[in-house]
């Protein structure tokens, strides 16, 4: 219980007037731009007009804008951001002390809002543009439930209807997530449902299906394109989402300048890539322009290893194959991670922006197993206090491993990681870990091959 | 979605170096001091020596200190506070807009830590003093689970064993609360248990008992006084707890000065009184010294109305009648609120400090029914974003009612309330509200009389 000599505050907040008023579009700095979304019927790049049948107009513009480095954040969105942002940049003094490492560990904590994660940053932007366009409502899917919760909140704020398709196993295992969404006024339907063609077909073929993110996406898109006044919104993967999430990186960048922090490495968990893409945006910009060098590390679950075991190819984003194709690191749209896998990060593909950056050697990736992830989560909770989300704990695992490597080599490094959210709705998984019944389940080579065999013919 | 003209930031944080380094002991300003704890066997005031069998030594000193206005916060406790404090003082711009009220609404939000409430403020202090005294561990009870979670976190931080007796119906209805405590290393036992004399006797007499806070207290005290190296700690009611919770009021006081805010009324929910007592401490000090006048409003559940329906008398704090007697507003130690009542605020008594202040006319009290509370909670969630705890939502109800009264009279007031925590573990209750199955259940006059009939003979 001795006192710790501090050099920066435990929690570094920006003042409201220091908050960024622009998003950072890292595509402007990329030597090779991310590959465009492609129409599976024609093999041609999707046009703005085609995309506007699915997405809101201004979001389509953002999706296709590879040139503007900075994008102004509309004032009403900044007002909403002020309700829960800036998020704190935290120095993990107590974790450093427990590890006995010479490294300094910093984390940007996005969990202090009711969605429990960073997802609200893009949900607010997407809901705002939908309302501005005069829409009645939006549809989406949710797996672990963070995105659905975030979108429900955003729709309550702006006054939009919100229809959420929730992966059936999550719907049943996480009734509380569902209830939060209902409290914000959203309707929540377990997927596969009997309310869409995709859902009915899948239920007929696999009567006991517990659902997948890919199927829920198909259902949500189907409802959006067949219901007047509705559009579809997505919580990760897309370029527009990474743009909105750059608020994380922009705030971190300003805080690092304000407090004189120079990160040596930046670590984030990676499912669809929204958090990592957002956190690194301005830093990666510096790196791409040759102004600074940072190690940038994506951490993914060994049970859904799109970067480390997938291929870089065009693939469907959904199981029903009704969405455009995206070029990305993918395990195949038919790949479903083991039911033993807790939490999110279970999408078969990866953000096209991050995929291109990884392909071009600007970042690293590693896969970690979930018992090791929960071990890190527990150590973090007991020292830093915050009970982390399983997703975020992938980044904690890597940060601790790097800090221990610094200890071994007796060198100082500044480690920065993204703590995307809290684990308050993931206690079933924590219970498995506490009871010693959690197991790791890594896909076999055959399972990886079977997933990749379903890639669309456009790659052939 | 128009922009709101702001005069202060949405969220007002103090800088780390502006954080208070002293607790505020409102007893120093009270014209009539709170009545002392009394030994039920002798009818005499408990001595420090007697209390030290149950509580840590330095906490006993704080319990008995009616004179020191300021109490220095030890540096290691301030370091722990820096991990999750200062908490924000928030201007409820969006709620004001939704209500169309000329009033300004401010709330001090204590939910941004994993315990989900203000309880951590006292848990850290009590764990620190226990560790400093060289103890092995502490015991406690928990009902809704916030206090147990907070103490588990605090014990993980300082390295103390933590034994929690959890009211059996909560233990069964809230397995996730239990799992958070286990993640922080605590042992959690459903109460009444078969591990204590009190528990065994109660189980023999009422085999289907689902427990009560009073019984869980008795069990925790029994284990503390019969296990070497252990002491008992309590999360509310006691003078020492209100002292620690004054960190809420001290921060609020500094923030109000910094941002030029003059509250007209201060509102808090009241179960045992820790949050309200902490929030008002320095403001009540001004009021007692005649420097300022504030309306101070305690809001309690109509199903457990100790202020508004109880009597001011000496009573047991626990059902097993093994604790000292406290003079307080009480419904009798045998009183158990209806099982329909959601959330906490179910203790039969009230802080002796607040009881004396209420008795002497320095504050108001009102009781509200829970469907009205959840209506306010839902409106708050949809406008301000935060999903509030049921307990905290009692204060929201009163704040909204006061703001609507301002609208009706077309007058401006500054309304300040304490938002003690989040409702992430209370979704069963939200589901009842969303489904329309939540009911109000107010004790009958006969039930009130029956509870009060069990008051100890010392009052006769």
HADDOCK unambig.tbl for C-alpha pairs under 7 A between the chains (distance, minus, plus):
assign (segid A and resid 1 and name CA) (segid B and resid 76 and name CA) 6.21 0.50 0.50
assign (segid A and resid 1 and name CA) (segid B and resid 158 and name CA) 6.49 0.50 0.50
assign (segid A and resid 2 and name CA) (segid B and resid 76 and name CA) 6.60 0.50 0.50
assign (segid A and resid 3 and name CA) (segid B and resid 75 and name CA) 6.92 0.50 0.50
assign (segid A and resid 3 and name CA) (segid B and resid 76 and name CA) 5.64 0.50 0.50
assign (segid A and resid 9 and name CA) (segid B and resid 16 and name CA) 6.37 0.50 0.50
assign (segid A and resid 10 and name CA) (segid B and resid 82 and name CA) 6.08 0.50 0.50
assign (segid A and resid 10 and name CA) (segid B and resid 83 and name CA) 6.04 0.50 0.50
assign (segid A and resid 11 and name CA) (segid B and resid 83 and name CA) 6.92 0.50 0.50
assign (segid A and resid 16 and name CA) (segid B and resid 9 and name CA) 6.37 0.50 0.50
assign (segid A and resid 75 and name CA) (segid B and resid 3 and name CA) 6.93 0.50 0.50
assign (segid A and resid 76 and name CA) (segid B and resid 1 and name CA) 6.25 0.50 0.50
assign (segid A and resid 76 and name CA) (segid B and resid 2 and name CA) 6.63 0.50 0.50
assign (segid A and resid 76 and name CA) (segid B and resid 3 and name CA) 5.66 0.50 0.50
assign (segid A and resid 82 and name CA) (segid B and resid 10 and name CA) 6.08 0.50 0.50
assign (segid A and resid 83 and name CA) (segid B and resid 10 and name CA) 6.06 0.50 0.50
assign (segid A and resid 83 and name CA) (segid B and resid 11 and name CA) 6.94 0.50 0.50
assign (segid A and resid 112 and name CA) (segid B and resid 112 and name CA) 6.07 0.50 0.50
assign (segid A and resid 113 and name CA) (segid B and resid 386 and name CA) 6.69 0.50 0.50
assign (segid A and resid 114 and name CA) (segid B and resid 385 and name CA) 6.71 0.50 0.50
assign (segid A and resid 114 and name CA) (segid B and resid 386 and name CA) 5.55 0.50 0.50
assign (segid A and resid 114 and name CA) (segid B and resid 387 and name CA) 6.16 0.50 0.50
assign (segid A and resid 153 and name CA) (segid B and resid 382 and name CA) 6.73 0.50 0.50
assign (segid A and resid 153 and name CA) (segid B and resid 385 and name CA) 6.58 0.50 0.50
assign (segid A and resid 156 and name CA) (segid B and resid 382 and name CA) 5.47 0.50 0.50
assign (segid A and resid 157 and name CA) (segid B and resid 382 and name CA) 6.27 0.50 0.50
assign (segid A and resid 157 and name CA) (segid B and resid 383 and name CA) 5.99 0.50 0.50
assign (segid A and resid 158 and name CA) (segid B and resid 1 and name CA) 6.52 0.50 0.50
assign (segid A and resid 176 and name CA) (segid B and resid 427 and name CA) 5.59 0.50 0.50
assign (segid A and resid 179 and name CA) (segid B and resid 427 and name CA) 6.42 0.50 0.50
assign (segid A and resid 179 and name CA) (segid B and resid 431 and name CA) 6.00 0.50 0.50
assign (segid A and resid 183 and name CA) (segid B and resid 378 and name CA) 6.48 0.50 0.50
assign (segid A and resid 183 and name CA) (segid B and resid 434 and name CA) 6.75 0.50 0.50
assign (segid A and resid 184 and name CA) (segid B and resid 382 and name CA) 5.72 0.50 0.50
assign (segid A and resid 378 and name CA) (segid B and resid 183 and name CA) 6.47 0.50 0.50
assign (segid A and resid 382 and name CA) (segid B and resid 153 and name CA) 6.72 0.50 0.50
assign (segid A and resid 382 and name CA) (segid B and resid 156 and name CA) 5.44 0.50 0.50
assign (segid A and resid 382 and name CA) (segid B and resid 157 and name CA) 6.25 0.50 0.50
assign (segid A and resid 382 and name CA) (segid B and resid 184 and name CA) 5.72 0.50 0.50
assign (segid A and resid 383 and name CA) (segid B and resid 157 and name CA) 5.97 0.50 0.50
assign (segid A and resid 385 and name CA) (segid B and resid 114 and name CA) 6.68 0.50 0.50
assign (segid A and resid 385 and name CA) (segid B and resid 153 and name CA) 6.58 0.50 0.50
assign (segid A and resid 386 and name CA) (segid B and resid 113 and name CA) 6.68 0.50 0.50
assign (segid A and resid 386 and name CA) (segid B and resid 114 and name CA) 5.51 0.50 0.50
assign (segid A and resid 387 and name CA) (segid B and resid 114 and name CA) 6.16 0.50 0.50
assign (segid A and resid 424 and name CA) (segid B and resid 424 and name CA) 6.95 0.50 0.50
assign (segid A and resid 427 and name CA) (segid B and resid 176 and name CA) 5.59 0.50 0.50
assign (segid A and resid 427 and name CA) (segid B and resid 179 and name CA) 6.43 0.50 0.50
assign (segid A and resid 431 and name CA) (segid B and resid 179 and name CA) 5.98 0.50 0.50
assign (segid A and resid 434 and name CA) (segid B and resid 183 and name CA) 6.74 0.50 0.50
